[in-house]
Amino acid sequence: MTASEKVLVVGPSWVGDMVMAQALYRLLNQRNAKTEIHVVAPPWSLPVLQRMPEVARGIELAVGHGELGLGRRRALGLALREQSYSRAIVLPRSAKAALVPWFARVPRRTGFRGEWRYGLLNDMRARSASLDQTVKRFVALGRERDEPVHPVPADLHPRLTVSTVNQTRLRAEHGLDAREPLIALMPGAEYGAAKRWPAARFGELARWLAGGGTNVIVLGSAKERPLGGEITAAAGSSRVRNLCGSTSLTDVIDLAAAADAAVSNDSGLLHVAAASGTPVVALYGSSSPAFTPPLTASAAVVYLGIECSPCFQRECPLGHLRCLTEISVERVEAALAQLRRAHEHGTGVRADG
């Protein structure tokens, strides 16, 4: 009989990475159904962890991005000693991320070689060239060091729990008729402007959708509310609603799941939408679909792959942003139409749009 195991995971800080980390939790659960997984995470991500059935407990660490917070990390680690974890997995590569498991005296502490953290980790892994995707690296830390690297199988892809009760409430609150088609647009990208398709293009897309009788919701954070306003103004239709800043992250999960499809930049919300089971059109500029692909069979990727991309910069270093400005609305419309047809016929799509 397999013995129960308690594992402490130090989770990432970015929305998309936190969603992709569910692949690791699913692997641990798949290998030992008695594994109890606790995740140390920033406060904003705790509701998302509640939508992951593999996670038994989310543990808040209220430390700002880039902040050392030594006292808080030490206090949390000392408080967790009584949990008697058998293993810790540290997903971020910073030294400070490894402090909580060390203070908690977890006997086996696994992570990749990164900032100087010898001693903090005692199961140090090298990042090989074969670990060419974020999700592959997360999953690799849940495997033994001598296991071969394989593509992450579909049964490990993130799948967030959806609340139909909350969906019904949100539809009523925002005047969304369940009998009418619904498309979600995610025009933001916290990382930087080099990952954002122009708002004017999103506006043209929204106008085209609304003209065909489709309801459109624009989703994002409060910081992206002006961006959503640009899109709704350009669309010029009451069918297009700017919900940026008006919804929680769990509301976004449920609204994305209610949509027939989503169109998103390479952002955290792209991975939220894919994990909610929604077909997605994914737009890539300075980043690469080879590195952070949407983890779903129902995806259409639009990526030009011009001579200077991917550069992985926050702002276009050449000042032209051609990798995104040369993506036409017509190309995205075609990718979306293809995706919706495939979804209606129950077939998966996984292709460049």
Backbone torsions as a table, in degrees:
resi	resn	phi	psi	omega
1	MET	NA	134.7	-179.4
2	THR	-72.4	132.4	-179.6
3	ALA	-77.7	152.3	176.8
4	SER	-72.4	154.0	-177.6
5	GLU	-141.5	142.3	177.3
6	LYS	-116.5	122.8	-174.6
7	VAL	-119.7	134.0	175.0
8	LEU	-103.5	124.6	177.4
9	VAL	-113.7	131.1	171.4
10	VAL	-93.4	111.3	-172.5
11	GLY	-82.7	165.9	179.6
12	PRO	-78.6	173.0	-176.3
13	SER	-99.0	-23.0	-177.7
14	TRP	-86.1	147.1	-178.0
15	VAL	-57.9	-52.1	-177.4
16	GLY	-60.8	-41.1	179.5
17	ASP	-65.8	-38.9	179.1
18	MET	-63.1	-37.8	177.0
19	VAL	-67.5	-45.5	-178.8
20	MET	-64.4	-26.1	178.9
21	ALA	-63.3	-17.6	178.0
22	GLN	-61.5	-26.1	176.8
23	ALA	-59.8	-38.8	176.1
24	LEU	-64.5	-45.5	-178.4
25	TYR	-63.2	-37.3	179.0
26	ARG	-67.8	-36.7	176.5
27	LEU	-63.1	-48.3	-179.2
28	LEU	-60.2	-41.3	179.9
29	ASN	-68.9	-35.3	179.8
30	GLN	-67.7	-37.2	-178.1
31	ARG	-78.3	-28.9	178.0
32	ASN	-151.0	103.1	-176.9
33	ALA	-62.9	-15.1	-179.8
34	LYS	-92.2	5.8	178.8
35	THR	-70.8	129.9	176.2
36	GLU	-106.0	117.6	-173.4
37	ILE	-106.2	124.6	173.1
38	HIS	-113.4	138.1	-176.4
39	VAL	-123.0	122.5	172.3
40	VAL	-81.8	125.1	-170.7
41	ALA	-151.7	157.9	174.5
42	PRO	-67.2	156.9	-173.8
43	PRO	-55.9	-37.6	-175.5
44	TRP	-62.3	-26.7	-172.4
45	SER	-90.0	-8.5	-176.9
46	LEU	-59.5	-42.1	177.1
47	PRO	-63.0	-31.5	177.5
48	VAL	-68.8	-41.2	177.6
49	LEU	-61.5	-31.1	177.2
50	GLN	-66.6	-18.5	177.1
51	ARG	-91.0	7.0	177.1
52	MET	-111.1	106.2	-174.6
53	PRO	-64.1	-18.3	-179.5
54	GLU	-75.9	-19.2	-175.8
55	VAL	-92.2	119.2	-179.4
56	ALA	-80.5	-29.9	-175.8
57	ARG	-155.5	131.3	169.9
58	GLY	-98.2	132.5	-176.1
59	ILE	-115.6	116.7	-175.4
60	GLU	-72.8	132.5	170.2
61	LEU	-125.8	99.4	-175.0
62	ALA	-85.2	74.1	177.7
63	VAL	-125.3	129.7	-178.6
64	GLY	-64.3	156.5	179.6
65	HIS	-60.0	123.2	-179.3
66	GLY	86.7	-5.6	-179.0
67	GLU	-84.9	138.1	179.4
68	LEU	-69.8	-52.2	177.7
69	GLY	54.7	44.0	-173.4
70	LEU	-57.0	-44.2	-178.4
71	GLY	-61.3	-43.2	-179.9
72	ARG	-69.5	-37.2	178.4
73	ARG	-66.7	-41.1	179.5
74	ARG	-64.9	-45.6	-179.2
75	ALA	-61.0	-40.6	179.6
76	LEU	-67.5	-44.2	179.7
77	GLY	-60.0	-43.8	178.7
78	LEU	-63.2	-39.7	-179.6
79	ALA	-66.9	-26.8	-177.3
80	LEU	-87.1	-5.1	-179.5
81	ARG	-57.7	-35.4	-177.1
82	GLU	-68.2	-12.8	179.9
83	GLN	-75.6	-19.4	178.1
84	SER	53.2	53.9	176.9
85	TYR	-65.7	143.3	176.4
86	SER	-88.0	-20.6	-173.3
87	ARG	-157.4	148.4	172.7
88	ALA	-128.2	142.9	176.3
89	ILE	-124.4	121.8	-176.2
90	VAL	-106.1	111.2	-176.0
91	LEU	-79.8	-44.4	175.7
92	PRO	-67.1	157.8	-176.3
93	ARG	-100.0	6.2	-179.4
94	SER	-79.6	156.3	177.2
95	ALA	-66.7	-40.8	-177.1
96	LYS	-63.3	-28.4	179.7
97	ALA	-65.7	-24.6	-177.5
98	ALA	-88.9	-0.2	-174.7
99	LEU	-71.3	-42.7	-175.7
100	VAL	-59.4	-50.3	177.9
101	PRO	-61.2	-33.3	179.0
102	TRP	-67.7	-46.2	177.2
103	PHE	-64.3	-30.2	-179.6
104	ALA	-79.8	-4.2	179.9
105	ARG	58.4	41.1	174.7
106	VAL	-71.2	127.0	-171.8
107	PRO	-65.6	-35.4	179.9
108	ARG	-120.4	120.5	-174.2
109	ARG	-125.4	108.6	-171.0
110	THR	-104.2	138.5	174.7
111	GLY	-174.6	169.9	178.1
112	PHE	-82.7	153.6	173.9
113	ARG	-62.4	127.3	-179.1
114	GLY	-146.3	-123.8	172.7
115	GLU	-62.6	166.0	-176.7
116	TRP	-58.4	104.3	179.9
117	ARG	-142.7	28.8	173.5
118	TYR	-63.5	134.4	-174.4
119	GLY	95.9	-44.7	174.5
120	LEU	-65.6	-37.4	174.4
121	LEU	-111.3	142.3	176.0
122	ASN	-122.5	7.0	172.5
123	ASP	-131.8	73.5	-173.5
124	MET	-84.1	130.5	-179.8
125	ARG	-112.1	147.4	174.0
126	ALA	-91.6	144.3	177.2
127	ARG	-89.7	103.6	-179.3
128	SER	-82.9	163.0	179.9
129	ALA	-62.7	-24.6	-179.3
130	SER	-71.6	-17.9	177.0
131	LEU	-89.1	68.2	-170.0
132	ASP	-93.0	7.0	177.2
133	GLN	-132.8	148.5	178.3
134	THR	-55.7	-46.4	-176.4
135	VAL	-66.2	-33.2	176.8
136	LYS	-64.4	-39.6	-179.1
137	ARG	-67.6	-40.9	177.9
138	PHE	-61.3	-46.9	-178.2
139	VAL	-66.0	-37.1	-179.2
140	ALA	-59.8	-32.7	-179.5
141	LEU	-71.3	-16.1	175.9
142	GLY	-90.0	-8.8	178.3
143	ARG	-99.8	168.1	174.9
144	GLU	-74.8	155.4	-172.5
145	ARG	-64.5	-24.3	-178.1
146	ASP	-93.5	3.5	179.0
147	GLU	-76.1	139.9	179.2
148	PRO	-68.6	154.4	178.5
149	VAL	-86.6	130.7	176.8
150	HIS	-128.4	159.6	170.2
151	PRO	-56.6	145.2	-179.3
152	VAL	-70.6	119.0	-176.2
153	PRO	-69.2	157.3	-176.4
154	ALA	-59.9	-29.4	-178.0
155	ASP	-73.8	-4.2	173.4
156	LEU	-103.9	-6.7	-178.8
157	HIS	-59.7	141.6	-179.5
158	PRO	-56.3	137.8	176.2
159	ARG	-142.4	103.7	-178.0
160	LEU	-82.9	144.1	177.0
161	THR	-71.1	136.3	-178.5
162	VAL	-110.1	136.6	178.1
163	SER	-97.7	109.1	178.3
164	THR	-69.2	-29.7	177.3
165	VAL	-63.3	-45.4	178.8
166	ASN	-67.7	-36.2	175.6
167	GLN	-56.1	-48.0	-179.3
168	THR	-60.6	-42.7	178.3
169	ARG	-62.2	-44.7	-177.8
170	LEU	-67.1	-39.2	176.6
171	ARG	-59.7	-45.9	-179.5
172	ALA	-65.2	-42.2	-177.3
173	GLU	-64.1	-35.6	-175.5
174	HIS	-107.7	11.0	174.6
175	GLY	66.3	40.4	-178.4
176	LEU	-104.0	110.5	-179.2
177	ASP	-74.6	123.4	-178.2
178	ALA	-64.6	-16.9	-179.4
179	ARG	-84.6	-9.1	-178.0
180	GLU	-105.2	148.5	179.3
181	PRO	-63.8	150.0	-176.5
182	LEU	-138.1	131.0	176.2
183	ILE	-123.4	136.1	176.9
184	ALA	-102.7	134.5	175.5
185	LEU	-113.1	132.3	177.2
186	MET	-120.5	89.1	-171.5
187	PRO	-88.0	-4.5	-176.8
188	GLY	-90.3	175.1	172.1
189	ALA	-167.3	107.9	-175.2
190	GLU	-58.7	-29.6	-174.5
191	TYR	-63.7	-40.5	-179.5
192	GLY	161.3	170.2	-173.8
193	ALA	-65.5	-23.9	-178.3
194	ALA	-71.4	-1.9	175.7
195	LYS	-112.0	7.7	-174.4
196	ARG	-110.7	117.6	169.5
197	TRP	-62.1	139.2	-173.8
198	PRO	-55.4	141.2	179.9
199	ALA	-58.3	-35.2	180.0
200	ALA	-61.8	-35.2	178.8
201	ARG	-70.4	-42.1	175.4
202	PHE	-59.7	-37.7	178.5
203	GLY	-63.4	-43.1	177.1
204	GLU	-62.1	-41.6	179.1
205	LEU	-63.1	-44.0	179.2
206	ALA	-62.4	-41.0	178.7
207	ARG	-62.7	-41.9	178.4
208	TRP	-63.3	-43.4	-179.8
209	LEU	-65.4	-47.4	-179.1
210	ALA	-62.8	-36.6	178.6
211	GLY	-64.2	-24.0	178.0
212	GLY	-93.5	9.9	176.4
213	GLY	88.3	17.4	179.8
214	THR	-100.0	135.5	171.1
215	ASN	-78.3	143.1	-177.3
216	VAL	-128.4	131.5	173.2
217	ILE	-117.9	134.0	177.4
218	VAL	-102.1	120.0	-173.9
219	LEU	-113.2	142.1	178.5
220	GLY	172.8	-174.8	-178.1
221	SER	-83.3	174.9	177.7
222	ALA	-61.3	-34.0	178.3
223	LYS	-64.4	-22.7	-177.8
224	GLU	-97.0	6.5	179.6
225	ARG	-60.2	-43.4	175.7
226	PRO	-59.4	-37.5	177.1
227	LEU	-61.8	-44.4	176.5
228	GLY	-63.1	-35.3	177.7
229	GLY	-64.0	-40.0	176.5
230	GLU	-59.3	-41.9	-176.5
231	ILE	-68.9	-45.6	179.9
232	THR	-66.2	-36.9	178.2
233	ALA	-64.6	-42.2	179.6
234	ALA	-67.2	-33.5	-179.4
235	ALA	-71.8	-36.8	176.8
236	GLY	61.5	39.5	-178.2
237	SER	-142.9	141.2	176.8
238	SER	-69.8	-12.0	177.0
239	ARG	-74.7	-14.1	-177.7
240	VAL	-103.2	119.4	-175.0
241	ARG	-117.4	130.8	177.2
242	ASN	-90.1	105.0	-179.7
243	LEU	-105.5	9.6	179.1
244	CYS	-59.6	125.7	-179.8
245	GLY	81.3	-3.7	-178.5
246	SER	-102.2	1.9	-176.1
247	THR	-134.6	149.1	172.3
248	SER	-78.9	170.5	178.7
249	LEU	-64.6	-35.9	176.7
250	THR	-70.6	-32.1	173.6
251	ASP	-61.9	-40.0	178.8
252	VAL	-62.0	-40.4	176.7
253	ILE	-56.7	-47.8	-175.3
254	ASP	-72.8	-36.7	177.1
255	LEU	-69.1	-40.8	177.3
256	ALA	-61.1	-41.8	179.3
257	ALA	-65.7	-27.3	179.1
258	ALA	-78.0	-19.4	-176.8
259	ALA	-77.5	153.7	175.6
260	ASP	-74.1	-27.2	177.1
261	ALA	-167.9	164.9	177.2
262	ALA	-130.9	145.7	174.0
263	VAL	-118.2	122.4	-172.3
264	SER	-144.2	147.7	165.4
265	ASN	-67.4	171.9	173.8
266	ASP	-73.8	90.1	-175.4
267	SER	-141.5	177.0	177.5
268	GLY	-59.2	-37.6	-177.6
269	LEU	-70.1	-24.0	172.6
270	LEU	-58.8	-45.2	-177.1
271	HIS	-74.8	-30.5	173.2
272	VAL	-63.0	-47.4	-178.9
273	ALA	-62.8	-44.6	-180.0
274	ALA	-62.4	-40.5	-178.7
275	ALA	-73.6	-16.6	176.6
276	SER	-84.5	-3.7	178.6
277	GLY	93.5	8.7	-177.7
278	THR	-86.5	134.7	171.3
279	PRO	-61.7	136.9	-174.5
280	VAL	-127.3	140.7	165.4
281	VAL	-101.1	117.6	-173.9
282	ALA	-106.9	124.3	-177.5
283	LEU	-104.9	124.3	-177.8
284	TYR	-118.4	135.6	177.0
285	GLY	-120.3	-90.6	-177.6
286	SER	-76.2	-15.0	178.9
287	SER	-101.2	-175.3	-173.7
288	SER	-132.4	135.7	175.7
289	PRO	-67.2	-15.2	176.7
290	ALA	-74.1	-23.9	-175.9
291	PHE	-93.6	-46.2	-179.0
292	THR	-130.8	68.2	-178.3
293	PRO	-73.7	156.0	171.0
294	PRO	-67.8	128.5	-173.3
295	LEU	-89.6	72.2	178.6
296	THR	-158.6	150.6	175.8
297	ALA	-75.9	-19.7	-177.4
298	SER	-97.3	72.5	-179.3
299	ALA	-141.4	142.4	170.8
300	ALA	-120.0	120.3	-176.1
301	VAL	-99.6	129.2	175.8
302	VAL	-112.9	110.9	-175.2
303	TYR	-148.4	121.2	-176.1
304	LEU	-79.8	-33.8	179.6
305	GLY	60.0	45.5	-179.8
306	ILE	-70.2	176.7	-168.7
307	GLU	-61.2	-25.1	-177.2
308	CYS	-102.6	7.8	-178.3
309	SER	-119.6	151.6	0.6
310	PRO	-82.9	139.9	177.0
311	CYS	-104.1	-17.9	179.0
312	PHE	60.1	27.3	178.4
313	GLN	-93.5	154.5	177.1
314	ARG	-72.4	-38.2	177.1
315	GLU	-121.4	149.2	-179.8
316	CYS	-63.4	118.0	-178.4
317	PRO	-69.8	-16.8	-179.4
318	LEU	-102.1	-7.0	173.9
319	GLY	80.6	4.6	-176.4
320	HIS	-109.7	-24.4	179.0
321	LEU	52.9	35.9	-177.8
322	ARG	-62.2	-28.6	-178.2
323	CYS	-59.1	-23.1	178.8
324	LEU	-112.2	-40.8	-177.1
325	THR	-66.3	-23.0	179.2
326	GLU	-88.6	2.3	170.0
327	ILE	-83.3	113.5	-176.4
328	SER	-80.8	155.9	175.0
329	VAL	-61.1	-38.5	-178.8
330	GLU	-61.6	-36.8	179.4
331	ARG	-67.1	-40.7	178.8
332	VAL	-69.5	-39.6	176.4
333	GLU	-58.4	-43.1	-179.5
334	ALA	-65.3	-41.5	178.9
335	ALA	-64.1	-40.7	-179.8
336	LEU	-67.0	-42.3	179.1
337	ALA	-63.4	-41.5	177.6
338	GLN	-62.2	-43.0	-178.9
339	LEU	-64.4	-44.0	-179.0
340	ARG	-66.3	-38.7	177.5
341	ARG	-63.4	-44.5	-179.6
342	ALA	-63.1	-39.8	-179.3
343	HIS	-66.9	-40.0	179.5
344	GLU	-63.8	-32.2	-179.3
345	HIS	-93.9	4.2	176.4
346	GLY	72.6	23.9	178.2
347	THR	-112.3	146.4	179.8
348	GLY	-79.5	152.8	175.5
349	VAL	-126.5	134.2	177.2
350	ARG	-150.7	83.1	-171.7
351	ALA	-154.8	164.4	171.4
352	ASP	-72.0	137.5	-178.6
353	GLY	-79.6	NA	NA
